[in-house]
Amino acid sequence: MHAVVDALGNCLRLVLTPGQQADCCQLPELLAALPQTPGAVIADRAYDTNAVLTAVAACGAVAVIPAKHTRKAPRRYDVNLYAERNKAERFFGRLKEARGFATRYEKTASSFLAVAHLLAALDWMR
């Protein structure tokens, strides 16, 4: 599950992918679906690829993504701004308060994504 959250931690977009698919493949699609250009894209190390960095630069945002340990030339990033990534982690924590979501009672991807959208809407109304 991939999510885009705003500065307040409210969900803007959810995408469900298979577990074996790389995280970085979804970022260009998530950025393209946003209604306005973000000022910064904050993501974890899994999103540190040249394609992701190019997509973030193309949309006019700043990439706040720590470099993977395998990168030969580590990039610098704003550590204070990277601390804001916890809002996405807290969003997933709020979704997992629902036992059915945390244990994935729904067997099909479409029904699991529907439950995730429902929980995100309920979280938005809190």
C-alpha positions in Angstrom: 0.0 0.0 0.0 1.3 3.4 -1.0 -0.1 6.6 0.3 0.3 10.3 -0.4 -0.5 12.5 2.7 -0.6 16.2 3.0 1.2 18.4 5.6 -1.5 17.6 8.1 -1.3 13.8 7.6 -4.5 13.5 5.7 -4.6 11.0 2.9 -4.7 12.4 -0.6 -4.1 9.2 -2.6 -3.9 5.4 -2.0 -2.5 2.8 -4.4 -2.3 -0.9 -3.8 0.5 -2.9 -5.4 1.7 -6.5 -5.1 4.1 -7.2 -2.3 7.0 -8.2 -4.6 6.8 -5.0 -6.6 9.4 -2.3 -5.9 8.1 0.8 -4.1 9.9 3.3 -6.3 7.8 2.3 -9.4 4.7 3.9 -8.0 6.0 7.4 -7.2 5.6 8.9 -10.7 2.0 7.8 -10.8 1.3 9.1 -7.4 2.8 12.5 -8.2 0.9 12.7 -11.5 -2.4 12.3 -9.7 -1.9 15.2 -7.3 -4.1 18.2 -7.9 -1.2 20.7 -7.4 2.6 20.5 -7.4 4.0 19.6 -4.0 6.8 21.7 -2.6 8.7 18.7 -1.4 8.4 15.0 -1.8 9.4 13.1 1.4 10.0 9.4 1.1 12.1 6.7 2.6 15.2 5.0 1.2 13.2 2.6 -0.9 12.3 5.5 -3.2 16.0 6.5 -3.8 16.4 5.8 -7.5 17.5 7.9 -10.4 14.0 7.6 -12.1 12.3 8.8 -8.9 14.7 11.8 -8.5 14.1 12.7 -12.2 10.3 12.5 -11.7 10.4 14.7 -8.6 12.6 17.3 -10.3 10.3 17.2 -13.4 7.3 18.2 -11.3 9.2 21.0 -9.7 9.5 19.6 -6.2 12.4 19.1 -3.8 13.3 15.4 -3.2 13.8 14.8 0.5 14.9 11.1 0.2 17.9 9.7 2.1 20.4 8.0 -0.2 20.7 4.2 -0.1 23.9 2.8 1.4 24.8 1.4 -2.0 25.0 4.8 -3.7 28.5 5.8 -4.5 28.0 9.5 -4.0 25.4 10.1 -1.2 23.1 13.1 -1.7 22.4 15.6 1.0 18.8 16.1 2.2 17.1 18.2 4.8 17.0 16.1 8.0 14.5 18.4 9.7 12.1 18.2 6.7 12.6 14.4 6.6 11.3 14.2 10.1 7.8 15.1 8.7 7.7 11.7 7.1 6.3 10.4 10.4 2.9 11.8 9.4 2.6 9.1 6.7 3.7 6.5 9.2 1.1 7.8 11.7 -1.5 7.7 9.0 -0.8 4.0 8.4 -0.9 3.5 12.2 -4.4 5.0 12.4 -5.5 2.7 9.5 -4.1 -0.3 11.4 -6.2 0.5 14.4 -9.0 -1.3 12.5 -8.3 -4.9 13.1 -9.7 -6.0 9.8 -7.3 -3.8 7.9 -4.3 -4.8 10.0 -4.9 -8.5 9.6 -6.2 -8.1 6.0 -9.5 -10.0 6.4 -10.4 -9.1 2.8 -9.0 -11.6 0.4 -9.2 -9.7 -2.9 -7.2 -6.6 -3.7 -10.2 -4.5 -4.7 -12.1 -5.1 -1.5 -8.9 -4.5 0.6 -8.4 -1.2 -1.2 -12.0 -0.3 -0.7 -11.7 -0.8 3.0 -8.5 1.3 3.0 -10.4 4.1 1.2 -13.2 3.9 3.7 -10.8 4.0 6.7 -8.9 7.0 5.1 -12.2 8.9 4.7 -13.1 8.2 8.3 -9.7 9.3 9.4 -10.1 12.5 7.4 -13.3 13.3 9.3 -11.7 12.9 12.7 
